[in-house]
Amino acid sequence: MKIGLLTSGGDAPGMNAAIRAVVRTALYYGMEVFGIERGFAGLIEDKMQPMNMRSVSEIINRGGTMLRTARCCEMLDKEGRKKAASVLEKRGIEGLVVIGGDGSFRGAKSLTEEFGVSTIGIPGTIDNDLEYTDYTLGFDTAVNTNINIVNMLRDTMNSHERISVVEVMGRSCGDIALFTGIASGAEIIIVPEIRYDMEDVVMRIDRSRKSGKHSNIIVVAEGACSAEEFASQLKESTDYAVRTTTIGHIQRGGSPTMADRMLAAQFGNKAIRLLKEKTGSRAVGIKRNKIIDMDIIEAVEMKKRFNYELYETLQMISM
Ligand code: ATP
């Protein structure tokens, strides 16, 4: 059996470890694996190389993706998707593993629906914005990166009695801000899912200062507003010194954590087992600590729900 493998959309730590797991499992089962460069763009241009055991040596610890990734507008048109499907057919590739976020899954879903290509989606995005899985690959590493940065900011903010507004990624999903906020002890988080009230923010800051706190950390999700925008609104309502930090692309790099490497190993392995069993197009994920798979079309259609319980937890314990 010949299979293709690509990484698409934004890169995420752990994608390399997943590539390794896919390739090694496929070779274990005697499959031929083609590594497709630059996501769907490379597929449409027929840019691919056969991979062997050594192609994936020494990448488990590296961020980014050795196959590189891209955003590909051609996939949004049926003509482009037809080209992608015809390249697979010409090469005799029977299954395609797509590592990426919800956009990449939509691409995979279209190839399944329109051309009957068997696709397996591995959720690789730091955003954690896919409802069918508790965690996506790269989320844990990104949040750990943020925790380290907030730790450092807290040292300096404490000395100067400042408020630190830290902007984190996540697109329209507040999970990175939520988990970073709870795990780093931030006093306030601002997420796209919940409208914020500046009076309430100032009240919480005043209360914490009165109880003896010397500094405050506010984590803002990029999908809610920018750190600069939030800080300027805050400065209109308070005299405290405010400083902003936008963590930016640092969140997408770095060596994957144990949690992400474990997910990568299991997702990659499961993806190939599913292709071998010819189960049709599936998305792999993790639910309540168990590796799961479900129909890729259903997985993409599920609407991401915000974890209000965790948000309330933060409200209660961060003061
Ligand atoms: P991340 O969330 O980390 O940025 P992503 O996979 O969601 O990752 P996108 O840029 O949304 O990133 O999508 C990646 C690629 O998937 C697009 O460049 C495009 O080639 C393809 N894609 C996205 N949406 C669709 C769609 N509706 N139909 C077909 N292909 C799509």
py3Dmol code that shows the C-alpha trace and the ligand (Angstrom):
import py3Dmol

protein = """\
ATOM      1  CA  MET A   1       0.000   0.000   0.000  1.00  0.00           C
ATOM      2  CA  LYS A   2       1.273   3.496  -0.870  1.00  0.00           C
ATOM      3  CA  ILE A   3       0.438   6.401   1.402  1.00  0.00           C
ATOM      4  CA  GLY A   4       1.097  10.142   1.363  1.00  0.00           C
ATOM      5  CA  LEU A   5       1.829  12.375   4.349  1.00  0.00           C
ATOM      6  CA  LEU A   6       1.666  16.157   4.624  1.00  0.00           C
ATOM      7  CA  THR A   7       1.664  18.918   7.227  1.00  0.00           C
ATOM      8  CA  SER A   8      -0.590  21.903   6.560  1.00  0.00           C
ATOM      9  CA  GLY A   9      -1.665  25.246   8.031  1.00  0.00           C
ATOM     10  CA  GLY A  10       0.180  26.711  11.007  1.00  0.00           C
ATOM     11  CA  ASP A  11       3.067  24.616  12.299  1.00  0.00           C
ATOM     12  CA  ALA A  12       2.985  23.183  15.811  1.00  0.00           C
ATOM     13  CA  PRO A  13       5.582  21.550  18.065  1.00  0.00           C
ATOM     14  CA  GLY A  14       5.156  17.788  17.837  1.00  0.00           C
ATOM     15  CA  MET A  15       4.459  17.703  14.097  1.00  0.00           C
ATOM     16  CA  ASN A  16       7.923  16.230  13.501  1.00  0.00           C
ATOM     17  CA  ALA A  17       7.391  13.591  16.164  1.00  0.00           C
ATOM     18  CA  ALA A  18       4.079  12.699  14.479  1.00  0.00           C
ATOM     19  CA  ILE A  19       5.771  12.463  11.060  1.00  0.00           C
ATOM     20  CA  ARG A  20       8.261  10.050  12.616  1.00  0.00           C
ATOM     21  CA  ALA A  21       5.507   7.908  14.128  1.00  0.00           C
ATOM     22  CA  VAL A  22       3.542   7.802  10.859  1.00  0.00           C
ATOM     23  CA  VAL A  23       6.575   6.879   8.762  1.00  0.00           C
ATOM     24  CA  ARG A  24       7.917   4.235  11.145  1.00  0.00           C
ATOM     25  CA  THR A  25       4.515   2.583  11.666  1.00  0.00           C
ATOM     26  CA  ALA A  26       3.873   2.549   7.918  1.00  0.00           C
ATOM     27  CA  LEU A  27       7.258   0.975   7.242  1.00  0.00           C
ATOM     28  CA  TYR A  28       6.577  -1.554  10.010  1.00  0.00           C
ATOM     29  CA  TYR A  29       3.504  -2.667   8.041  1.00  0.00           C
ATOM     30  CA  GLY A  30       5.457  -2.751   4.776  1.00  0.00           C
ATOM     31  CA  MET A  31       3.797   0.328   3.289  1.00  0.00           C
ATOM     32  CA  GLU A  32       5.503   2.831   0.998  1.00  0.00           C
ATOM     33  CA  VAL A  33       5.404   6.392   2.360  1.00  0.00           C
ATOM     34  CA  PHE A  34       5.683   9.592   0.347  1.00  0.00           C
ATOM     35  CA  GLY A  35       6.493  12.780   2.261  1.00  0.00           C
ATOM     36  CA  ILE A  36       4.695  15.654   0.545  1.00  0.00           C
ATOM     37  CA  GLU A  37       6.356  19.089   0.833  1.00  0.00           C
ATOM     38  CA  ARG A  38       4.532  22.285   1.855  1.00  0.00           C
ATOM     39  CA  GLY A  39       1.101  20.832   2.542  1.00  0.00           C
ATOM     40  CA  PHE A  40      -1.619  20.819  -0.084  1.00  0.00           C
ATOM     41  CA  ALA A  41       0.455  23.191  -2.255  1.00  0.00           C
ATOM     42  CA  GLY A  42       3.136  20.510  -2.631  1.00  0.00           C
ATOM     43  CA  LEU A  43       0.479  17.870  -3.290  1.00  0.00           C
ATOM     44  CA  ILE A  44      -1.022  19.868  -6.161  1.00  0.00           C
ATOM     45  CA  GLU A  45       2.508  20.432  -7.576  1.00  0.00           C
ATOM     46  CA  ASP A  46       3.372  16.744  -7.091  1.00  0.00           C
ATOM     47  CA  LYS A  47       6.338  17.575  -4.819  1.00  0.00           C
ATOM     48  CA  MET A  48       6.979  14.435  -2.822  1.00  0.00           C
ATOM     49  CA  GLN A  49       9.772  12.058  -1.837  1.00  0.00           C
ATOM     50  CA  PRO A  50       9.772   8.455  -0.656  1.00  0.00           C
ATOM     51  CA  MET A  51      10.658   8.237   3.051  1.00  0.00           C
ATOM     52  CA  ASN A  52      12.602   5.580   4.920  1.00  0.00           C
ATOM     53  CA  MET A  53      13.584   4.846   8.543  1.00  0.00           C
ATOM     54  CA  ARG A  54      16.476   7.290   8.391  1.00  0.00           C
ATOM     55  CA  SER A  55      14.448  10.112   6.801  1.00  0.00           C
ATOM     56  CA  VAL A  56      12.899  10.688  10.199  1.00  0.00           C
ATOM     57  CA  SER A  57      15.970  10.265  12.420  1.00  0.00           C
ATOM     58  CA  GLU A  58      16.719  12.986  14.954  1.00  0.00           C
ATOM     59  CA  ILE A  59      13.501  14.942  14.502  1.00  0.00           C
ATOM     60  CA  ILE A  60      11.514  13.795  17.550  1.00  0.00           C
ATOM     61  CA  ASN A  61      12.948  16.657  19.599  1.00  0.00           C
ATOM     62  CA  ARG A  62      12.612  19.399  17.004  1.00  0.00           C
ATOM     63  CA  GLY A  63       9.824  21.966  16.628  1.00  0.00           C
ATOM     64  CA  GLY A  64       8.514  22.933  13.193  1.00  0.00           C
ATOM     65  CA  THR A  65       7.954  20.374  10.449  1.00  0.00           C
ATOM     66  CA  MET A  66      10.620  18.768   8.281  1.00  0.00           C
ATOM     67  CA  LEU A  67       8.040  18.535   5.456  1.00  0.00           C
ATOM     68  CA  ARG A  68       7.419  22.284   5.768  1.00  0.00           C
ATOM     69  CA  THR A  69       3.907  23.671   5.665  1.00  0.00           C
ATOM     70  CA  ALA A  70       1.913  26.205   3.683  1.00  0.00           C
ATOM     71  CA  ARG A  71      -1.469  27.778   3.237  1.00  0.00           C
ATOM     72  CA  CYS A  72      -2.792  26.869  -0.197  1.00  0.00           C
ATOM     73  CA  CYS A  73      -5.618  28.920  -1.763  1.00  0.00           C
ATOM     74  CA  GLU A  74      -5.967  26.499  -4.695  1.00  0.00           C
ATOM     75  CA  MET A  75      -7.496  23.954  -2.326  1.00  0.00           C
ATOM     76  CA  LEU A  76     -10.434  26.301  -1.806  1.00  0.00           C
ATOM     77  CA  ASP A  77     -11.494  25.732  -5.466  1.00  0.00           C
ATOM     78  CA  LYS A  78     -12.790  22.452  -6.792  1.00  0.00           C
ATOM     79  CA  GLU A  79     -10.281  22.684  -9.686  1.00  0.00           C
ATOM     80  CA  GLY A  80      -7.376  22.749  -7.216  1.00  0.00           C
ATOM     81  CA  ARG A  81      -8.771  19.834  -5.233  1.00  0.00           C
ATOM     82  CA  LYS A  82      -9.234  17.890  -8.478  1.00  0.00           C
ATOM     83  CA  LYS A  83      -5.542  18.398  -9.266  1.00  0.00           C
ATOM     84  CA  ALA A  84      -4.623  17.167  -5.775  1.00  0.00           C
ATOM     85  CA  ALA A  85      -6.763  14.042  -6.175  1.00  0.00           C
ATOM     86  CA  SER A  86      -5.372  13.318  -9.646  1.00  0.00           C
ATOM     87  CA  VAL A  87      -1.759  13.475  -8.381  1.00  0.00           C
ATOM     88  CA  LEU A  88      -2.637  10.878  -5.737  1.00  0.00           C
ATOM     89  CA  GLU A  89      -4.349   8.696  -8.316  1.00  0.00           C
ATOM     90  CA  LYS A  90      -1.467   8.976 -10.797  1.00  0.00           C
ATOM     91  CA  ARG A  91       0.997   7.881  -8.133  1.00  0.00           C
ATOM     92  CA  GLY A  92      -1.228   5.065  -6.898  1.00  0.00           C
ATOM     93  CA  ILE A  93      -1.422   6.572  -3.402  1.00  0.00           C
ATOM     94  CA  GLU A  94      -4.363   4.995  -1.581  1.00  0.00           C
ATOM     95  CA  GLY A  95      -4.358   6.970   1.645  1.00  0.00           C
ATOM     96  CA  LEU A  96      -3.380  10.455   2.765  1.00  0.00           C
ATOM     97  CA  VAL A  97      -2.382  11.474   6.293  1.00  0.00           C
ATOM     98  CA  VAL A  98      -2.953  15.174   6.937  1.00  0.00           C
ATOM     99  CA  ILE A  99      -1.394  16.767  10.024  1.00  0.00           C
ATOM    100  CA  GLY A 100      -2.911  20.201  10.634  1.00  0.00           C
ATOM    101  CA  GLY A 101      -5.705  22.274  12.091  1.00  0.00           C
ATOM    102  CA  ASP A 102      -9.386  22.621  11.225  1.00  0.00           C
ATOM    103  CA  GLY A 103      -8.680  24.264   7.852  1.00  0.00           C
ATOM    104  CA  SER A 104      -6.444  21.364   6.852  1.00  0.00           C
ATOM    105  CA  PHE A 105      -9.141  18.933   7.996  1.00  0.00           C
ATOM    106  CA  ARG A 106     -11.642  20.739   5.747  1.00  0.00           C
ATOM    107  CA  GLY A 107      -9.237  20.200   2.846  1.00  0.00           C
ATOM    108  CA  ALA A 108      -8.983  16.501   3.718  1.00  0.00           C
ATOM    109  CA  LYS A 109     -12.759  16.288   4.113  1.00  0.00           C
ATOM    110  CA  SER A 110     -13.314  17.758   0.620  1.00  0.00           C
ATOM    111  CA  LEU A 111     -10.913  15.260  -0.937  1.00  0.00           C
ATOM    112  CA  THR A 112     -12.927  12.498   0.735  1.00  0.00           C
ATOM    113  CA  GLU A 113     -16.374  13.837  -0.162  1.00  0.00           C
ATOM    114  CA  GLU A 114     -15.631  14.865  -3.734  1.00  0.00           C
ATOM    115  CA  PHE A 115     -13.057  12.337  -4.906  1.00  0.00           C
ATOM    116  CA  GLY A 116     -13.304   9.426  -2.477  1.00  0.00           C
ATOM    117  CA  VAL A 117      -9.716   9.822  -1.240  1.00  0.00           C
ATOM    118  CA  SER A 118      -9.117   8.021   2.083  1.00  0.00           C
ATOM    119  CA  THR A 119      -7.760  10.638   4.445  1.00  0.00           C
ATOM    120  CA  ILE A 120      -6.723  10.473   8.085  1.00  0.00           C
ATOM    121  CA  GLY A 121      -6.493  13.724  10.026  1.00  0.00           C
ATOM    122  CA  ILE A 122      -4.025  14.216  12.877  1.00  0.00           C
ATOM    123  CA  PRO A 123      -4.868  17.370  14.855  1.00  0.00           C
ATOM    124  CA  GLY A 124      -1.672  19.435  14.724  1.00  0.00           C
ATOM    125  CA  THR A 125      -2.259  22.994  15.895  1.00  0.00           C
ATOM    126  CA  ILE A 126      -1.326  24.933  19.009  1.00  0.00           C
ATOM    127  CA  ASP A 127      -4.850  26.445  19.119  1.00  0.00           C
ATOM    128  CA  ASN A 128      -6.706  23.436  20.609  1.00  0.00           C
ATOM    129  CA  ASP A 129      -9.744  24.538  18.629  1.00  0.00           C
ATOM    130  CA  LEU A 130     -11.121  21.141  17.559  1.00  0.00           C
ATOM    131  CA  GLU A 131     -14.068  19.946  19.620  1.00  0.00           C
ATOM    132  CA  TYR A 132     -13.803  16.216  18.903  1.00  0.00           C
ATOM    133  CA  THR A 133     -10.442  15.916  20.693  1.00  0.00           C
ATOM    134  CA  ASP A 134      -9.522  17.076  24.201  1.00  0.00           C
ATOM    135  CA  TYR A 135      -6.053  18.119  23.015  1.00  0.00           C
ATOM    136  CA  THR A 136      -4.357  18.961  19.742  1.00  0.00           C
ATOM    137  CA  LEU A 137      -0.684  18.392  19.061  1.00  0.00           C
ATOM    138  CA  GLY A 138       1.440  21.416  20.028  1.00  0.00           C
ATOM    139  CA  PHE A 139      -1.014  22.927  22.511  1.00  0.00           C
ATOM    140  CA  ASP A 140       0.809  21.601  25.576  1.00  0.00           C
ATOM    141  CA  THR A 141       4.195  22.861  24.362  1.00  0.00           C
ATOM    142  CA  ALA A 142       2.784  26.288  23.493  1.00  0.00           C
ATOM    143  CA  VAL A 143       1.159  26.646  26.919  1.00  0.00           C
ATOM    144  CA  ASN A 144       4.362  25.538  28.665  1.00  0.00           C
ATOM    145  CA  THR A 145       6.300  28.149  26.684  1.00  0.00           C
ATOM    146  CA  ASN A 146       3.817  30.769  27.851  1.00  0.00           C
ATOM    147  CA  ILE A 147       4.061  29.639  31.468  1.00  0.00           C
ATOM    148  CA  ASN A 148       7.843  30.126  31.397  1.00  0.00           C
ATOM    149  CA  ILE A 149       7.428  33.591  29.940  1.00  0.00           C
ATOM    150  CA  VAL A 150       4.793  34.602  32.506  1.00  0.00           C
ATOM    151  CA  ASN A 151       7.114  33.334  35.279  1.00  0.00           C
ATOM    152  CA  MET A 152       9.812  35.682  34.042  1.00  0.00           C
ATOM    153  CA  LEU A 153       7.422  38.588  33.632  1.00  0.00           C
ATOM    154  CA  ARG A 154       6.126  38.113  37.159  1.00  0.00           C
ATOM    155  CA  ASP A 155       9.655  38.607  38.572  1.00  0.00           C
ATOM    156  CA  THR A 156      10.064  41.987  36.966  1.00  0.00           C
ATOM    157  CA  MET A 157       6.431  43.116  37.359  1.00  0.00           C
ATOM    158  CA  ASN A 158       6.612  42.394  41.096  1.00  0.00           C
ATOM    159  CA  SER A 159       9.728  44.506  41.549  1.00  0.00           C
ATOM    160  CA  HIS A 160       8.098  47.487  39.855  1.00  0.00           C
ATOM    161  CA  GLU A 161       4.517  46.916  41.040  1.00  0.00           C
ATOM    162  CA  ARG A 162       3.194  46.824  37.516  1.00  0.00           C
ATOM    163  CA  ILE A 163       0.362  45.196  35.625  1.00  0.00           C
ATOM    164  CA  SER A 164       1.510  42.922  32.826  1.00  0.00           C
ATOM    165  CA  VAL A 165      -0.832  42.392  29.872  1.00  0.00           C
ATOM    166  CA  VAL A 166       0.343  39.308  27.983  1.00  0.00           C
ATOM    167  CA  GLU A 167      -1.096  38.501  24.566  1.00  0.00           C
ATOM    168  CA  VAL A 168      -1.159  34.841  23.552  1.00  0.00           C
ATOM    169  CA  MET A 169      -2.203  33.069  20.347  1.00  0.00           C
ATOM    170  CA  GLY A 170      -5.192  30.779  19.702  1.00  0.00           C
ATOM    171  CA  ARG A 171      -7.048  32.507  16.866  1.00  0.00           C
ATOM    172  CA  SER A 172     -10.761  32.471  17.764  1.00  0.00           C
ATOM    173  CA  CYS A 173     -10.262  29.920  20.563  1.00  0.00           C
ATOM    174  CA  GLY A 174      -9.503  30.978  24.155  1.00  0.00           C
ATOM    175  CA  ASP A 175      -7.929  27.687  25.299  1.00  0.00           C
ATOM    176  CA  ILE A 176      -4.300  28.863  25.157  1.00  0.00           C
ATOM    177  CA  ALA A 177      -5.214  31.899  27.291  1.00  0.00           C
ATOM    178  CA  LEU A 178      -7.346  29.803  29.656  1.00  0.00           C
ATOM    179  CA  PHE A 179      -4.717  27.127  30.301  1.00  0.00           C
ATOM    180  CA  THR A 180      -1.836  29.639  30.411  1.00  0.00           C
ATOM    181  CA  GLY A 181      -3.821  31.760  32.856  1.00  0.00           C
ATOM    182  CA  ILE A 182      -4.668  28.942  35.237  1.00  0.00           C
ATOM    183  CA  ALA A 183      -1.258  27.279  35.113  1.00  0.00           C
ATOM    184  CA  SER A 184       0.712  30.503  35.587  1.00  0.00           C
ATOM    185  CA  GLY A 185      -1.555  31.973  38.256  1.00  0.00           C
ATOM    186  CA  ALA A 186      -2.688  34.957  36.193  1.00  0.00           C
ATOM    187  CA  GLU A 187      -5.309  37.080  37.927  1.00  0.00           C
ATOM    188  CA  ILE A 188      -7.419  37.722  34.842  1.00  0.00           C
ATOM    189  CA  ILE A 189      -7.887  36.178  31.429  1.00  0.00           C
ATOM    190  CA  ILE A 190      -9.597  37.754  28.467  1.00  0.00           C
ATOM    191  CA  VAL A 191     -10.957  35.281  25.902  1.00  0.00           C
ATOM    192  CA  PRO A 192     -13.014  35.640  22.724  1.00  0.00           C
ATOM    193  CA  GLU A 193     -15.774  33.423  24.126  1.00  0.00           C
ATOM    194  CA  ILE A 194     -16.622  35.776  27.025  1.00  0.00           C
ATOM    195  CA  ARG A 195     -17.258  39.502  26.731  1.00  0.00           C
ATOM    196  CA  TYR A 196     -15.155  41.410  29.264  1.00  0.00           C
ATOM    197  CA  ASP A 197     -16.176  44.290  31.443  1.00  0.00           C
ATOM    198  CA  MET A 198     -13.377  46.787  32.203  1.00  0.00           C
ATOM    199  CA  GLU A 199     -15.042  47.869  35.459  1.00  0.00           C
ATOM    200  CA  ASP A 200     -14.930  44.297  36.695  1.00  0.00           C
ATOM    201  CA  VAL A 201     -11.265  43.969  35.617  1.00  0.00           C
ATOM    202  CA  VAL A 202     -10.317  47.120  37.557  1.00  0.00           C
ATOM    203  CA  MET A 203     -12.323  45.950  40.570  1.00  0.00           C
ATOM    204  CA  ARG A 204     -10.425  42.651  40.621  1.00  0.00           C
ATOM    205  CA  ILE A 205      -7.081  44.422  40.341  1.00  0.00           C
ATOM    206  CA  ASP A 206      -7.955  46.873  43.149  1.00  0.00           C
ATOM    207  CA  ARG A 207      -9.070  44.011  45.363  1.00  0.00           C
ATOM    208  CA  SER A 208      -5.837  42.093  44.817  1.00  0.00           C
ATOM    209  CA  ARG A 209      -3.707  45.176  45.514  1.00  0.00           C
ATOM    210  CA  LYS A 210      -5.623  45.867  48.740  1.00  0.00           C
ATOM    211  CA  SER A 211      -4.952  42.305  49.847  1.00  0.00           C
ATOM    212  CA  GLY A 212      -1.195  42.873  49.469  1.00  0.00           C
ATOM    213  CA  LYS A 213      -0.380  41.901  45.887  1.00  0.00           C
ATOM    214  CA  HIS A 214       2.376  43.909  44.182  1.00  0.00           C
ATOM    215  CA  SER A 215       1.720  43.068  40.563  1.00  0.00           C
ATOM    216  CA  ASN A 216      -0.899  41.550  38.261  1.00  0.00           C
ATOM    217  CA  ILE A 217      -0.828  39.329  35.211  1.00  0.00           C
ATOM    218  CA  ILE A 218      -3.612  39.610  32.644  1.00  0.00           C
ATOM    219  CA  VAL A 219      -3.539  37.058  29.827  1.00  0.00           C
ATOM    220  CA  VAL A 220      -5.313  38.229  26.674  1.00  0.00           C
ATOM    221  CA  ALA A 221      -6.189  35.863  23.811  1.00  0.00           C
ATOM    222  CA  GLU A 222      -5.407  37.321  20.391  1.00  0.00           C
ATOM    223  CA  GLY A 223      -8.970  36.532  19.299  1.00  0.00           C
ATOM    224  CA  ALA A 224     -10.386  38.819  22.014  1.00  0.00           C
ATOM    225  CA  CYS A 225      -8.172  41.849  21.437  1.00  0.00           C
ATOM    226  CA  SER A 226      -4.514  42.851  21.236  1.00  0.00           C
ATOM    227  CA  ALA A 227      -2.401  43.508  24.329  1.00  0.00           C
ATOM    228  CA  GLU A 228      -1.906  47.112  23.199  1.00  0.00           C
ATOM    229  CA  GLU A 229      -5.610  47.714  22.724  1.00  0.00           C
ATOM    230  CA  PHE A 230      -6.457  46.186  26.094  1.00  0.00           C
ATOM    231  CA  ALA A 231      -3.700  48.119  27.891  1.00  0.00           C
ATOM    232  CA  SER A 232      -4.816  51.434  26.466  1.00  0.00           C
ATOM    233  CA  GLN A 233      -8.390  50.794  27.639  1.00  0.00           C
ATOM    234  CA  LEU A 234      -7.059  49.778  31.056  1.00  0.00           C
ATOM    235  CA  LYS A 235      -4.935  52.920  31.363  1.00  0.00           C
ATOM    236  CA  GLU A 236      -8.071  55.015  30.907  1.00  0.00           C
ATOM    237  CA  SER A 237      -9.587  53.388  34.005  1.00  0.00           C
ATOM    238  CA  THR A 238      -6.614  53.063  36.381  1.00  0.00           C
ATOM    239  CA  ASP A 239      -3.376  54.773  37.462  1.00  0.00           C
ATOM    240  CA  TYR A 240      -1.364  51.555  37.847  1.00  0.00           C
ATOM    241  CA  ALA A 241       1.675  51.187  35.577  1.00  0.00           C
ATOM    242  CA  VAL A 242       0.848  48.811  32.714  1.00  0.00           C
ATOM    243  CA  ARG A 243       3.271  46.997  30.411  1.00  0.00           C
ATOM    244  CA  THR A 244       2.449  44.800  27.412  1.00  0.00           C
ATOM    245  CA  THR A 245       4.072  41.665  25.980  1.00  0.00           C
ATOM    246  CA  THR A 246       2.994  39.879  22.822  1.00  0.00           C
ATOM    247  CA  ILE A 247       4.487  36.400  22.906  1.00  0.00           C
ATOM    248  CA  GLY A 248       3.815  35.754  19.218  1.00  0.00           C
ATOM    249  CA  HIS A 249       5.467  33.041  17.162  1.00  0.00           C
ATOM    250  CA  ILE A 250       7.713  31.842  19.985  1.00  0.00           C
ATOM    251  CA  GLN A 251       4.631  29.793  20.946  1.00  0.00           C
ATOM    252  CA  ARG A 252       4.839  27.834  17.713  1.00  0.00           C
ATOM    253  CA  GLY A 253       8.494  26.804  18.123  1.00  0.00           C
ATOM    254  CA  GLY A 254      10.609  24.831  20.550  1.00  0.00           C
ATOM    255  CA  SER A 255      11.157  21.232  21.501  1.00  0.00           C
ATOM    256  CA  PRO A 256       7.860  19.414  22.129  1.00  0.00           C
ATOM    257  CA  THR A 257       6.969  18.505  25.712  1.00  0.00           C
ATOM    258  CA  MET A 258       6.533  14.920  26.898  1.00  0.00           C
ATOM    259  CA  ALA A 259       2.747  15.297  26.547  1.00  0.00           C
ATOM    260  CA  ASP A 260       3.017  16.363  22.904  1.00  0.00           C
ATOM    261  CA  ARG A 261       5.558  13.654  22.054  1.00  0.00           C
ATOM    262  CA  MET A 262       3.280  11.027  23.567  1.00  0.00           C
ATOM    263  CA  LEU A 263       0.319  12.341  21.576  1.00  0.00           C
ATOM    264  CA  ALA A 264       2.427  12.424  18.408  1.00  0.00           C
ATOM    265  CA  ALA A 265       3.527   8.800  18.847  1.00  0.00           C
ATOM    266  CA  GLN A 266      -0.013   7.580  19.461  1.00  0.00           C
ATOM    267  CA  PHE A 267      -1.757   9.730  16.842  1.00  0.00           C
ATOM    268  CA  GLY A 268       0.778   8.752  14.162  1.00  0.00           C
ATOM    269  CA  ASN A 269       0.555   5.084  15.012  1.00  0.00           C
ATOM    270  CA  LYS A 270      -3.244   5.118  15.078  1.00  0.00           C
ATOM    271  CA  ALA A 271      -3.440   6.951  11.731  1.00  0.00           C
ATOM    272  CA  ILE A 272      -1.591   4.174   9.951  1.00  0.00           C
ATOM    273  CA  ARG A 273      -3.517   1.395  11.668  1.00  0.00           C
ATOM    274  CA  LEU A 274      -6.729   3.035  10.434  1.00  0.00           C
ATOM    275  CA  LEU A 275      -5.422   3.265   6.870  1.00  0.00           C
ATOM    276  CA  LYS A 276      -4.346  -0.368   7.024  1.00  0.00           C
ATOM    277  CA  GLU A 277      -7.798  -1.424   8.173  1.00  0.00           C
ATOM    278  CA  LYS A 278      -9.351   0.654   5.373  1.00  0.00           C
ATOM    279  CA  THR A 279     -11.791   2.294   7.749  1.00  0.00           C
ATOM    280  CA  GLY A 280     -12.541   5.241   5.451  1.00  0.00           C
ATOM    281  CA  SER A 281     -11.682   8.811   6.303  1.00  0.00           C
ATOM    282  CA  ARG A 282     -11.163   9.367  10.013  1.00  0.00           C
ATOM    283  CA  ALA A 283      -9.773  11.956  12.397  1.00  0.00           C
ATOM    284  CA  VAL A 284      -7.692  10.737  15.330  1.00  0.00           C
ATOM    285  CA  GLY A 285      -7.803  12.398  18.720  1.00  0.00           C
ATOM    286  CA  ILE A 286      -7.785  11.887  22.459  1.00  0.00           C
ATOM    287  CA  LYS A 287     -10.831  11.860  24.742  1.00  0.00           C
ATOM    288  CA  ARG A 288     -10.619  11.220  28.492  1.00  0.00           C
ATOM    289  CA  ASN A 289      -7.077   9.912  28.053  1.00  0.00           C
ATOM    290  CA  LYS A 290      -8.021   7.370  25.369  1.00  0.00           C
ATOM    291  CA  ILE A 291      -6.918   7.583  21.749  1.00  0.00           C
ATOM    292  CA  ILE A 292     -10.050   7.767  19.618  1.00  0.00           C
ATOM    293  CA  ASP A 293     -11.023   8.158  15.980  1.00  0.00           C
ATOM    294  CA  MET A 294     -14.147   9.432  14.313  1.00  0.00           C
ATOM    295  CA  ASP A 295     -15.491  10.279  10.887  1.00  0.00           C
ATOM    296  CA  ILE A 296     -13.433  13.230   9.617  1.00  0.00           C
ATOM    297  CA  ILE A 297     -16.509  14.980   8.234  1.00  0.00           C
ATOM    298  CA  GLU A 298     -18.302  14.790  11.586  1.00  0.00           C
ATOM    299  CA  ALA A 299     -15.138  15.857  13.423  1.00  0.00           C
ATOM    300  CA  VAL A 300     -14.796  19.012  11.335  1.00  0.00           C
ATOM    301  CA  GLU A 301     -18.454  19.945  11.750  1.00  0.00           C
ATOM    302  CA  MET A 302     -18.387  19.840  15.580  1.00  0.00           C
ATOM    303  CA  LYS A 303     -18.496  23.282  17.126  1.00  0.00           C
ATOM    304  CA  LYS A 304     -15.798  23.981  19.691  1.00  0.00           C
ATOM    305  CA  ARG A 305     -17.223  24.511  23.173  1.00  0.00           C
ATOM    306  CA  PHE A 306     -15.521  26.721  25.737  1.00  0.00           C
ATOM    307  CA  ASN A 307     -14.728  25.187  29.125  1.00  0.00           C
ATOM    308  CA  TYR A 308     -16.698  27.518  31.413  1.00  0.00           C
ATOM    309  CA  GLU A 309     -15.978  25.330  34.426  1.00  0.00           C
ATOM    310  CA  LEU A 310     -12.246  25.942  34.075  1.00  0.00           C
ATOM    311  CA  TYR A 311     -12.904  29.641  33.580  1.00  0.00           C
ATOM    312  CA  GLU A 312     -14.863  29.737  36.846  1.00  0.00           C
ATOM    313  CA  THR A 313     -12.045  27.872  38.553  1.00  0.00           C
ATOM    314  CA  LEU A 314      -9.646  30.609  37.503  1.00  0.00           C
ATOM    315  CA  GLN A 315     -12.040  33.287  38.736  1.00  0.00           C
ATOM    316  CA  MET A 316     -12.192  31.616  42.144  1.00  0.00           C
ATOM    317  CA  ILE A 317      -8.520  30.822  42.721  1.00  0.00           C
ATOM    318  CA  SER A 318      -6.715  33.716  41.036  1.00  0.00           C
ATOM    319  CA  MET A 319      -6.859  36.776  43.238  1.00  0.00           C
TER     320      MET A 319
END
"""
ligand_1 = """\
31
ATP
P -3.924 26.397 12.116
O -5.247 26.430 12.826
O -2.838 25.920 12.974
O -3.573 27.670 11.423
P -5.185 25.153 9.868
O -5.029 23.819 9.258
O -6.530 25.486 10.440
O -4.050 25.299 10.950
P -5.656 26.932 7.639
O -4.800 27.988 7.053
O -7.013 27.298 8.094
O -4.797 26.277 8.813
O -5.821 25.738 6.556
C -4.685 25.144 5.961
C -4.972 24.834 4.515
O -6.062 23.901 4.411
C -5.413 26.018 3.663
O -4.328 26.800 3.226
C -6.097 25.291 2.502
O -5.140 24.788 1.600
C -6.779 24.124 3.206
N -8.177 24.481 3.515
C -8.642 25.296 4.480
N -9.980 25.400 4.464
C -10.396 24.651 3.415
C -11.680 24.345 2.859
N -12.809 24.851 3.359
N -11.710 23.510 1.790
C -10.589 22.983 1.278
N -9.345 23.238 1.759
C -9.253 24.047 2.801
"""
view = py3Dmol.view(width=600, height=400)
view.addModel(protein, "pdb")
view.setStyle({"model": 0}, {"cartoon": {"style": "trace"}})
view.addModel(ligand_1, "xyz")
view.setStyle({"model": 1}, {"stick": {}})
view.zoomTo()
view.show()
